[in-house]
Amino acid sequence: MIVAHDLVVTALAVTLAFVIRFEDARLATRLAALPTMLPLFVVYAGVVYWFFSLYRSKWRFASLPDLSNIVRASTVLALTLLVADYVLASSSFYGFFFFGKITIALYWLLQICLLGGPRLAYRYVKYEQAKQTQAKDGAHPALLLGRGADIEALLRAIESGAFRKIAAKGILSPRKGDLGQSIRGVPVLGSFADLERVIAEFTERGISVRRLVLTPNALGNDHDVDGGDLLLRARRLGLPLSRMQDVEEGVGSAALQPVDIEDLLLRPTVEIDRARLARFVRGRRIAVTGGGGSIGSELCLRAAAFGASDILVIENSEPALHQITEALATLGAEVRVQGAIADVRDRGRMDDLLLAFRPDVVFHAAALKHVPYLEQDWGEGIRTNIFGSVNVADAAVAAGAKALVMISTDKAIEPVSMLGATKRFAEMYAQALDAEIAEKAGDAGLAPDVAGTGTRLIAVRFGNVLGSNGSVVPKFKAQIDRGGPVTITHRDMVRYFMTVREAVDLVITAASHADGEGRSGADRQSGADGGSLGQANAHAREQAAVYVLKMGQPVRIYALAERMIRLAGFEPGVDIEIVETGIRPGERLHEILFSPEEPMAETGIDGVMAAKPLFADRRHLEATMKALADAVARGDRQEAEAILEEAIPEFAARKAAPQAAAAPLPSAMVAQIRSA
């Protein structure tokens, strides 16, 4: 339909240009020649339109980029006529200019109007229809809060129908330059501080504002806005405060989520290069162990959002597996999803699953991660976090995966708990196997990116995740809802926090860096012969097998509890008490990100740091695992800990000096983290 319209418009524009410019015999001469020259020119125009992507843009969303493409295509066609007229027609056939400069200028203007006009008219009709539909459906009057550019994107989404039941009545902006302006016909009525005044004015006019909608970056540092104060004011007005979620291209529709307390606890999240992630994930087969957990399920959702062709969800909990596969099915993404009930501790099952699926990338998120339980049931921690990780790593290599990404923890550095020790051992095995694969490729004289030279194995460390299973934030919220007390283990306890979405996006970013993917088109073209990409992968392999996510400043848990109580509308120590219960076995006051023997390396990516690898011999690690398996089978914890201490010297040092667990966070380390 679009193709036929544009080709007819081309013929019509040429004809009209002649009719407007010429009369009598001069017009008759040119009209008589049209049946000969017009078909060839129309076919040529079709090729030009295809080159400038006129057929791939939907009329309903016609915009300035589409108009720009129309102008460029029309200019190319006009220049073509100019060259043909001056070089071919005038000298060879007629002895005079067949078109002439004025005719070509008329054609250029007509072509732009006839191509762009119907598109803009169609968009306007759809816009009016959407407004009428909103009115019929009883859309709720809403105030939009955010910067002008973000508000414009939100208004576009509302107009397109991505956000239903919302009728934008006004805008509040943190930027003074936006005040008094209008964005897509909606007035900017004030700043965030004017919320109560604006609501009162609407009430006087008989308009009842039903909700407040924030743009994704409305509470950024550069706006000097207290999100907690805004949330409290919205609650006092009885208005729900929602936040616009980022819309992933081609996946589902936009969504609004209620602004919750945890949205206001952290610094602004790191800016994610989503184009890079899409280049890394698109068209690949992705397997995720522990796919029903907090991190695993988000990995599955993000893989679908970024265009994975197939996803294998491996989970030992049937309810969790069902929940995530159903969530993937409702996304609307063109991805084939398989679910498998399996335990990573079953080596044969892992081998069979991955060999049958043949993944490109495996994300290993399955783990036991709660410190108190692993201190109690230490054998289960070894079976899952060590033997299970080894099973997945070996199965990924045997299946020919391009990369294995092991989800680790900041507790793996200088570990003082069974959780930290088991995760550190799993990291060491991945590093050893990665080095062995690289050595074999080097012995064969092959670049690390050449097909068949092996799997990249990396680990990614980060701290606590807001809203995850076992996170302190849901626990505090539940305690506050019950009226207290809020319990903390120690007044000076410090932790790092991230959102699930940010952690997962940075995990995929780290994987793309290790794999040498996600580069710009120019970089990819320069590496087409394998040399540049081989050098990139070789450098990444030499640089790091462990990546560490930048988590900002550490947060005092006591201060976190106080802030959450105040955000809920109470006063700490007056309305709700904060009670210390004491440090539990295996806990330490401060987590660290790098060992002194493991210097930090730059990746060139905001939010992702790297630790230069400390390689161990895989045969020695395998002998250690045999001894560990024997100790676990006999239930001998003392022997198991001795074996781990021998394999992980820093674990022995921390066990020998437990007071180090309560030492203050070194100022140099804080400075290093902040500057990274």
N, C-alpha and C positions, 0 to 999 in steps of 0.2 A: 504494500500500500504506500509506504513512504517512498520507496524507490520510484514507483510509477508517478507519484505526485511530483517529485523533484525533476524527473525527466520531462514531464509535460510542461512544468514551469520553465525549464530551460528553453524549449521550443517557443513557448509563448513570449518569453522575455526578448528573444531575438526578433520575433515577428513584430511585437509592439514597438521595439526600438526603431525598426524601419518605418512603421506606420506614422510614428510621431515625427520622425526626422525628414521624410521625403514625401513628395507628392507626384501625381501624374505619371509621366513616362519613367522618371527616375525610380519611383516606387514600384511600378510594374516590372521593370527590369530586375529588380532585386527579389521581388516576390516570386518571379518565375524561376529564379535560381535556387530558391529555398529547398524544393524537393530533392535537389542533387546534393547540396552541401549540409543540410540540417541533420539527416540521420547520422552521418559520421560525427558531427559535432556533439550530438546528444549522447552517443556512445562514449565519446571521449569525456564528456561532462560526468557521466556515470562513474567512470574510473576516478576522476578527480574527487567526486563526492565520497567515494569509498575511502580514498586515501585520507581525507580529512574527517572521517568517522561520522559523517552526517547520518548514516543509516543506523548507527548504534546508539544514538541518543533518543530517549523517549520524549515525545512532545509535551507530555504532562509536566516534565521537569525542565523544560527549556530555560536556559539561563545565559549569562554573559559568555561563558566559554563556548556554548553552542553558537551564539551570534558571532563570536570571533572566528569560529571555524567556517561559518557561512561567508563572512567577509573575505577570508583568505581564499576559499574555494572560488568565489566570484572573481576575485582579483586575478587568480591564475587563469581562469577562463577568458577574462577580458584581455589580459596580456597575450594570450594565445591568439585571439582574434586580431590584435594589433600587429603581431609578428606576421601572421598569415596575410593580412591586408597589405602590409608594406613590402613584404618580401616576395609573396607569391602572386596574389590576385592582381595588384595594380600593374605589375610589369609583364606578366605572362598572358593574362586573359583579357582584361578590360582596358588597360592603359590608363585607368583612373582608380582611385581608392573605392573599393566596393562598399566598405563600412564607413570609414572616416572616423576621426577621433571623437567627434561629437556623438555619433551613433554608438560607438563603443562605450563612451561614458554613460549614455542613456541606458544601454544594456546592463552595465555594471550596477547602476542604481536600481533598475527594475528587478534584476536577478536577486539582489539582497532583500528587497521588499517582498517579492513573491515567495522566496524561501523562508524568510524570517517571520513575515506577518502571520501566516496561518499557524505557525508554531506558537507564537505569543498569544494569538487569539484562542487557540485550543487550551493553552495553560490557564488563561484568564477564565474561560468557561468552567474548567474543572475546579478552579479556585472558588468561584461563586457557588458551584454545586456543593463543594465541601463545606462552605460557610452555612448554606441552607440545611445541609444534613446535620451539622452540629447543632443548629437551632432546633431542628425537629427532634433530635435525640436528647435534648435537654443538657447540653454541655455546661459544665460548671464554670462560672466566672472565676478567673484566677489572676493572681499577680505573679509576674515573672521576675526573678532576681538574678542579676549577673551582669557581666560586661556586654557592651553593645554587640561585638562580633559573635559571642556565644549565644546571646539572645536571638540574633538573626538566624543562627542555625536551628535553634529551638523553634522559632516561629515557622521556619520552613518545614520542619518535621510535623508541626501541628497542622499546617495547611495541607500537607501530603496525606494526612490521615494516620501517620505513624503513632501519634498520641491522640487518643479518643477521649471524649467527654471533657475537653478543656477548651474554654473560650478565653483568650488572652484579653484582659481589660486594661492592663497597665503594666509598666515596667519600673523596677527600682534598680538603680545601677550604682556601684561603688565609685564610679569615675565621674568627676565633676563635669568633664567635657560632654558627657551624654545627657546632662540635665536639660530639660526644655526641648529635646529633640524628639523625633518620631522614628520608629524602626518598623518598617513594613506596615505602616499605618497605625501602630500601637504607640501611644505616647509614653515618654519617660517622665514619671511623676515625681521622682525624688530619689534620695539615697536610702540605704538600708535603715538609717536612723529615723526616716520619715514613715516607717511602716504603720504605726498607730494612726498618724494623721491621715494618711492616704486611705486606710480602711474606714475611718470615720467619715471622710468625704464621700466615699462610695455609698456608705449607709444612708447618709443624708439624701443622696440622689436616688435611693430606692434600689440600689444594686448590692446584693449580698455576696461578697467575695467568699468563695467556698474553699479555696486552697492556695498555698504558696508553692511555687516551683523554682528550685535552684538549678542553675546550669552547673556542669561538672566542676568548673574551676571557680565557682562563686566565692569560695572561702579560702582562696589562696593567700599566701603571705603578702603579696604585693597590694592586697586590698585593705589591709589593716582592719579586718572584720573579725569580731569575736563570735565564732559559730555557736558556742554555748549560750551566749546572751541572746542570739537570734532565735535559737531553739526554745528558750524559756519564754521569750516574748510571743512567739507563735503559739505556744501552749496557753499562755494567759489569754490570748485572743480567741482561743478555741479553734485554730486553723491548723489543718494537717500540713506539715512541711515535707515536700517531696524533692527528690533530686533526679535529674536527668541522667540516665546511664548512657555511656558511649554506645553508639550504634555500629555494629560490625557490618562491613559491606557484604551484602548478599545473604545475611543470616537473620531470619526473623524480622521483627519490627522493633522499634524503639520501646523503651520501658521506663517507667518512673518507679523509684523505690523510696520508701519513707526514710527520712534522715534519722539515723539512730545515733546513740551516744558514741559508739566507736568511730563514726565518721568524723568526729570532732576531736579525737584524742591524738592524732598523729600529724606530722608535717605533711605538706603536699607531696603526693606520690611522684616518683621519677617519671619524666617524660619518656614514653615507650615508642620506639621506632617500629610501628606496626607493619610498615611496608617490608621491613627486614624480616619480621617474623613470618609474614605471609610468604615471602620468597623461600624461607626455610621449610615451612610446613606444607605449602600447597602441593597437592598431588601425591603426597607421601602416605605410606602405610605406618600408622602409629600404634604401638602397644603400650598400655599403661598398667603396671601392677599396682594393687591397692587402689584401683580405679573408683571405688565407692567412698573413699575417705575424703577428708577436707581438701587436701592438695591434689590427690588423684582425680577426683571428680572435676575439679576446676581445670586440670590439665586436659581432660577429655573434652570439656566444653570449649576450651580455647583452641584445641587442635581442630575441632569442627568449625569454629568461627574463622580460622585462618586457612581453611580449604583443604584439610587432609582428605584423601580419597577413601581410606579405610581406617577404622579404629577398633582395636581389640581391647576390651575391658576385662582385666583379670582381677577377681575379687573373691575372697573366701566367705564373705557374708552375703547370703542370698538376698535379704531385704535391701542392702546397700547396692548390690549389683542391679537389682530391678529398678531402684530409684534413679540411678544414673543413666541406665539405658533408656528409660522412659523420658528422662529430661533431654537426652540427645535426640530422641525421636520427634520431640515437639519443637526442635529448633527450626526445622524447615531447611536445614542445610543438605546439600547433595553429598552425603557421606554414608558409606555402608558401615554399620555398627554390628560388632559381634560381642557377645558377653560370654564369659567362661567362669564357672565356679571352680576355683583352684587355690591351692596353698603354695606359696613360694618355697616352702620347705620340702615339697615333693619334687625331687629333681627330675624324675622321669616325666611327670606331668608338664613341667616347664619346658623340657626339651621338645615334647610332642607338640605343645601349643605353639611355640615360636617357630618350629620347623614347618608346621602346617601353614602358619600365617605369613611367614617371611616378612617381618617388619623392616622398614627403613630405619626407624628410630624407636628405641625402647626407653620409656620413662619408668624408673623403678622407684615407686613411692610407697610400696608396702613395707611396713615396719611396725614394731612395738616401740612406743616413744615416750611413755610416761615414767618418769624417774622413779617414783615410789614403788610402782608395780614391778619394774625390772630389778630393783634392789631386793624385792621379796622373791619374785619368780625369775631369778637370774638365768636359769637354764633355758627358759622359753625365749628370753632375749637373745641368747647365743644362737639358738636354733633358727630364729627368724631373722635377726639383724645380720648375723654372720653367714650361717649356712644358707639361708634363703637368698641373701644377696649374691653369694658365690654361685648358687644355682642359676639365678637370673642372668648374671654376667656371662657364665659359660654358655648358657642356652642362646643368648643374644649373639655371641660370637659364632657359635655353631650354625645359627640360622642365617648368617651373613648380614646382620644388621649394620647399617652405616654408622650408628652411634648408640651408645648406652649412656643414659643420664641417671645417675644415682642421687636421689634426694638425701642429703645429709643434714647435719645440725651443727650449730655453733658449740654444742656441748662435746663435740669430738676433739676439740683442741685442748691439750693438756687435761684429759678427762679425769674426773673424780667419781664418776658413776659408771654402772654397768651399761647404761644407755650410751654414754660418751665413748666408753671403751669399745663396745661392739660396733658402733657406727664408724669409729676411727679405723678399726680393723678392716671393715668393709671397704673404706676408702683406700687403704693400703693395698688390698687385693686388686681393686680396680686399677690403681696406679701401676702395680706390677704387671698386670695383664696388658695394659695399654703400652707400657714400655717394651714388653716382649713382642707385641705385634709390630711396633715401630721398628724394632731391631731386625725382625724377620724381613720386613719390607725393605729396610736398608741393605741387608745382605743380598737381597734379590735385585738391588739396584733400581727399585721402583719408587716413584713419588708417592707419598701417603694418600693422595686422593685417587689414585688409579684403582679402577674396579678390581675387587678380589684381593687387595692388599691388607684388608682387615678392618676391624671395628675400632672406632674411637670410644674410649671409656673415660668418663669424667664424673666427678662428684660436685654437687652444688650445695653449699652450706648457707643456712640462714637461721634466724631465731624464731621467736614465737609468732604465731599467726593469729590475728584477731578473728574471733568467731569460729575458730577450728575446734574440733572435739578436744575438750580438756583445757581450752584457753581460759585464762583468768578473767577475761572480760565478761563472758556469759555467766560465770560463777558470781562475780560481783553484782551483775544486774539482777540475778535471781535473789541474792541476799538482800539487796536494796528493796526489791519488790515485796519481800517478806517483812520489811521493817528493820532489818539488821539482826545481829551485828555483821559487819563485813570483816572477814578473817584474812589476815596476811601472815606469812611465815616469819618475816623479819622486817623491821622498819627500814633497814638500809638495803633491802633486796632490790637489785637493778636488772632489768631485762630489755632486750631489743624487741620491737614489734613491727609487723608489716601487715598489710591487708592481703587476703588470699589472692585477689586478682593481681596485685603488684608482684607478689612473690612468684606466681606462676609465669607471668609475662617475662620476668627477669630470668627465670630458670630457662625458658625457651630461648631468650636472648643469649645466655651463656652457651647453650648448646649450639646455636648458630655460629658463635665465635669459634668454638672448638672445632666445628666442622668446616670452617672456612667459607660458610654460606652467608647469605644476607647482604652481600656487597652490592654496590651500585651496578647499573647496567654496563657502564664503561669498564668497571673492574672485571665484571664477568666476561666481557668481550675480550679483554686483554688476556684473560686466563683460558681462552678457548682451547689453546693447544695443550693445556695441562700444566705448563710450566709455572705460571703465576699462581694458580690455585694450589699446585703442589707446594710451592714455597710458602703460601699462606697457611696451609694445613701443617706443614713441617714446623713453621714458627709457632703456631698455636700448640702443637704437641710438645715442643721443647719448652714452651713457656709455662704451661700449666695443665695438670689433670684435675685440679681442684679449683673451683670458682667460689667466690664469697660474695653474697649480695649485700649491697650497701643499705644499711638499715637505719641510718641517721643517728641521732643521739640516743644513748641509753635512757630508759624511763624508770624512775623510782616507783616501785609498786605501791608504796604508801601514798605518794603524790597522785598516782593514778586512781587509787581508791577515793581519795579526797575529791578529786575532780569529778569522778563519776557520781558521787553522792550529791555534789552541788548541782551538777547538770540535771539530776533527778528532782531538784527543788528542795533539797534538805541541807542541813548544816552538819558537817562532820563533828562528832563529839557531843553534839547537842541533840539532834534528832536521831542520828544513827551512829553507833559506836564503831570504832575500828579496833579489832582485837588481834594481837600477835599470838600465833600458835607455836612458833619455833621452827627452825630449819629442819627439814626432813632428811633422812639418810640419802646421800648421793647428791644433794643440792649444794650450790655455792652462791655466794652473794652476787658475784659479777660474772657474766659470760664474756669470753674473749673471742676474737675472730682469727688471729694469726699466732702461731707459735714463733718464738724467737728464731728457731731453726728453720722456719718456713717463711722466708721473706715475701713481701707483697710484690706483685708484678702488675703493670698497667695493661689494661685491655683496650683502652681507647673508647670504651662504652660507658656512658653515664649509668651508674647504679650497679655495675658489675666489676668486681676486683678479682684478682687471681693470686693463688699461692703457688710459688715455684715448687714442683714436686720433689718429694723425698722418696726415692724408689727403694722398695724392698725386693728380695729375691722370691719369686713365686713358689719355687720348690720348698724354700724354708717355710713360707706361709702355709703351704699345703701340709707339711709335717706338723706345724703348730695346730692346724685344724683337726688332724687326726688325734692329737693329744687332747684337744678340747672336747672332741666328741666322746672320748673315753671318760673324761672327767664328768661330763654332763650325764652320761649313761649311769655312772656310779653315784651321781648326786654329790660330788665332792667339790663344793664351792671354793674351798681354800686352794685346792690344786688348780681349778679353773682360773682363779684370780692370779695365781703365780705364773701360769702360762701366758696370760694376757700381759702381765707386767714385764715378762721377758720380751714379748713381741713388741710392746709399746712402752719404751723407756720413760716417756713423760708421764704415763699412767702410774708407773712405779714411784716416780718422784712425787706426784701429787698424793698418792696413797700414803707415802711416808711422811708427808708434811701437810696434813689436812687443814691446818690453820691457814694455809695459803688460799683456801677456798673462800675465806672471809676477808681477804685483803682488799683494800680499796682499789678501784679501777685506776690503773696508772694514767696520769695526765698525758703522757706521751702517746699512749694508745688512743685516748680520746681525740687528741690532735690529729693523729694519723687517720682515724676513721673520718673525722670531719673534712679533712683535706682531700680524701680519696675521691 
